[in-house]
Amino acid sequence: MTKLQPSATEALQGSLRDGMTLAVGGFGLSGIPADLIEAVRDSGVKELTVVSNNMGVDGKGLGILIEAGQVRKVIASYVGENKLFAEQYLAGNLEVEFTPQGTLAERLRASGAGIPAFYTRTGVGTMVAEGKPHEEFDGVTYVRERAIRADVALVHAHTADTDGNLIYRYTARNFNPVVATAAELTVAEAEVILRPGELDPNHIVTPGVFVQRLVQATDRVKDIEQRTVRPRSVSADTAALSA
C-alpha cells in the first residue's frame, strides 16, 4: 500500500475531527507544512489544540487557522508575531500553554521515544512550574514535564521517498523531526519525492516507520517573517574596475 496521496486534502481525509490535537512542524514560517495547514483550514474542523513552536504570522502559516476561528488552545514557546493571536488570547477566546522552547522540543521528542515524562531545571521557580511535581536530584530542584502525544502530526520535508523516509533542508528542519514522531498519525509533505532506495540511508533523518501518509508539496514562494537588509558594500576592487 502506497503512502503517497494525490493531494493534501486526501492525505488528511478521515483523520480530522473537532477537538483533536495537532502537532505542527516549522519555526515561524520556515519549514512549515503549508499545504497541509491549508487543508486543515478548508476542512472546517474546529476546537483544535495546536502544538507548535509558534503560530506563524497574521494570514500565513498557522495564523490562517487562528483567523478561521478553528483553534481553542495553543501549546507553544513564542507567539509574538501574530497580532490576531494576541487579541484572541487577551479577549479570553484562546487558551495558551506557554512552554520553554527546549522543553517543548523535549516533550515532543520524549513522546516519540515512549517516555511519558521527564525532569528539567528549566522553569523552576517561575509560573511555568506552578502546579507541577518537583523533585530534587543531587541537591538541585527539577520540575516534571509531561510528554506531548498528538492525534495527528503535520510535517514538511525537503526530500522523501514513497516509503515515507524524510530528509530536511538546513534550518527548515527545526521542529519537524520531533513533531514527526509525536503523534498517532503523521502526514508529511515533501518538495522532492523519490522512489524507494534512492535516498542515501545515512542522510535519512525521519525513518518512514513514523510516517503514514505523504503528499507532494506545492511549489510556492517561501515567506520570511522579517527581512532585515542593508545596502551591499562596494569592494575596493569593484570600485577600481568601475573607475
C-alpha positions in Angstrom: 0.0 0.0 0.0 1.5 3.3 -1.0 1.8 6.2 1.4 1.7 8.8 -1.4 -1.6 10.6 -1.6 -2.9 12.7 -4.5 -3.4 15.9 -2.5 -3.1 17.4 0.9 -6.9 17.2 1.4 -6.9 13.5 0.6 -3.9 12.9 2.8 -5.8 14.2 5.7 -9.1 12.6 4.8 -10.7 10.7 7.7 -8.1 11.9 10.2 -9.5 15.2 11.3 -12.2 15.8 13.9 -13.3 18.6 16.2 -11.4 18.9 19.5 -8.4 17.0 18.3 -4.7 17.8 19.0 -2.4 18.7 16.1 1.4 18.9 16.3 2.8 21.0 13.5 6.4 21.4 12.4 8.1 24.6 11.5 9.7 27.6 13.1 7.8 30.8 12.3 7.3 30.4 8.5 10.4 28.3 8.0 9.8 24.6 7.3 6.0 24.8 7.8 3.7 22.3 6.1 1.8 25.0 4.3 -0.3 22.7 2.1 -1.4 20.6 5.0 -2.2 23.6 7.1 -4.4 25.0 4.3 -6.1 21.6 4.0 -6.9 21.7 7.8 -8.4 25.2 7.3 -10.5 24.1 4.4 -11.8 21.1 6.3 -13.7 23.3 8.7 -12.6 21.3 11.7 -12.7 23.4 14.9 -11.9 23.4 18.7 -8.3 22.4 17.8 -5.4 22.2 20.2 -2.3 23.1 18.2 1.2 22.2 19.4 3.9 24.2 17.6 6.9 26.4 18.4 4.8 29.4 17.4 1.6 30.3 15.4 3.1 31.8 12.3 2.0 35.4 11.5 -1.3 37.0 10.6 -2.6 35.5 7.4 0.2 33.0 6.9 1.2 29.6 8.4 -0.8 28.6 11.4 -2.1 32.1 11.5 -4.8 31.1 9.0 -6.3 28.7 11.5 -6.4 31.5 14.1 -8.2 33.7 11.5 -10.7 31.0 10.7 -11.5 30.6 14.4 -10.6 26.9 14.4 -8.2 26.9 17.4 -9.2 26.5 21.0 -5.8 26.0 22.7 -2.2 26.6 21.7 0.9 24.9 23.3 3.8 27.0 22.1 7.0 28.7 23.2 6.5 32.0 21.3 3.6 33.8 19.8 4.8 37.4 19.4 4.5 37.7 15.6 0.7 37.2 15.4 -1.4 40.2 16.4 -4.8 38.4 16.0 -3.5 35.6 18.2 -2.7 38.2 21.0 -6.1 39.8 20.6 -8.0 36.5 20.9 -5.8 35.5 23.9 -6.4 38.8 25.7 -10.2 38.5 24.9 -10.3 35.1 26.6 -11.2 33.3 23.4 -8.0 31.3 23.2 -6.3 29.2 25.8 -2.5 29.3 25.8 0.0 27.0 27.4 3.5 28.6 27.2 6.4 26.1 27.3 10.1 27.0 27.1 11.4 26.2 23.7 13.8 23.4 24.7 11.2 21.9 27.0 8.7 21.9 24.1 11.1 20.1 21.9 11.9 17.5 24.5 8.2 17.0 25.3 7.7 16.1 21.7 10.9 14.0 21.4 10.0 12.1 24.6 6.7 11.2 23.2 8.3 9.6 20.1 10.7 7.7 22.4 8.0 6.3 24.6 8.9 8.4 27.6 5.8 9.7 29.4 7.5 12.4 31.5 11.0 13.8 32.4 12.6 16.3 34.8 14.2 19.6 33.8 15.6 22.6 35.7 14.1 25.0 33.1 11.2 26.9 34.6 11.8 26.0 38.2 10.7 29.0 40.4 8.5 30.5 37.6 4.9 30.4 36.5 5.8 27.6 34.1 6.4 25.2 37.0 3.3 26.1 39.0 1.2 23.1 39.9 3.7 20.6 38.5 5.5 18.0 40.6 9.1 18.8 41.7 11.9 16.6 42.6 15.4 17.1 44.0 18.4 15.4 42.4 21.9 15.9 43.8 20.7 18.9 45.7 19.1 20.6 42.7 15.4 21.1 42.2 13.8 19.9 38.9 10.2 20.2 37.6 8.4 17.3 35.9 7.1 17.8 32.4 4.8 15.5 30.6 5.4 14.3 27.0 3.0 15.5 24.3 1.2 13.0 22.3 -0.9 14.4 19.4 -3.6 12.8 17.4 -2.1 14.0 14.1 1.3 15.4 13.2 1.9 17.7 10.1 5.5 18.0 8.9 7.4 19.5 6.0 10.4 17.8 4.5 12.6 18.7 1.6 13.2 15.2 0.2 11.3 12.0 0.8 10.8 8.6 -0.8 7.5 6.9 -1.2 8.2 4.7 1.8 8.0 7.9 3.9 11.6 8.3 4.8 12.3 12.1 5.2 15.3 14.4 4.8 15.1 18.1 5.8 17.0 21.1 4.4 19.0 23.4 6.6 17.0 25.4 9.2 13.7 24.2 7.7 14.5 21.1 9.7 13.8 22.8 13.1 10.9 21.1 14.9 9.8 18.8 12.1 11.8 15.7 13.2 10.4 15.7 16.8 6.9 16.5 15.6 7.0 13.6 13.2 7.4 11.1 16.0 4.9 12.6 18.4 1.5 11.6 17.0 -0.7 8.6 16.3 -0.8 9.6 12.7 2.0 11.5 10.8 1.3 13.2 7.5 4.3 14.7 5.6 4.6 16.9 2.6 7.8 17.0 0.7 9.3 19.1 -2.1 11.0 16.2 -3.8 9.7 12.6 -3.7 11.8 9.8 -4.9 11.4 6.0 -5.3 12.4 3.6 -2.6 16.1 3.0 -2.4 17.0 6.4 -4.0 17.7 8.1 -0.7 21.1 7.6 1.0 20.2 5.8 4.3 23.0 7.8 6.0 21.1 11.0 5.3 17.6 10.0 6.4 16.5 11.9 9.5 13.0 10.6 10.0 12.5 6.9 9.2 9.5 6.0 7.2 8.1 3.9 10.0 7.0 7.2 11.7 5.2 8.5 8.5 1.8 7.0 7.5 0.9 9.4 4.7 2.8 11.5 2.2 2.0 14.2 -0.3 3.9 16.3 -2.9 4.3 19.9 -1.6 3.2 22.7 -3.8 5.9 24.8 -5.4 5.4 28.1 -3.7 7.2 31.2 -2.5 8.7 30.6 0.9 7.7 33.5 3.0 10.0 35.2 5.5 8.6 36.7 8.7 11.0 39.6 8.9 13.6 40.7 6.3 16.5 42.8 7.5 18.8 44.1 4.8 21.4 46.7 4.3 23.0 48.2 1.2 25.6 45.9 -0.4 29.0 47.4 0.1 31.2 48.0 -2.9 34.6 46.4 -2.6 37.8 48.4 -3.4 38.5 46.1 -6.4 35.0 46.6 -7.8 35.3 50.4 -7.4 38.7 50.4 -9.2 37.2 48.5 -12.1 34.3 50.8 -12.4 36.7 53.8 -12.5 
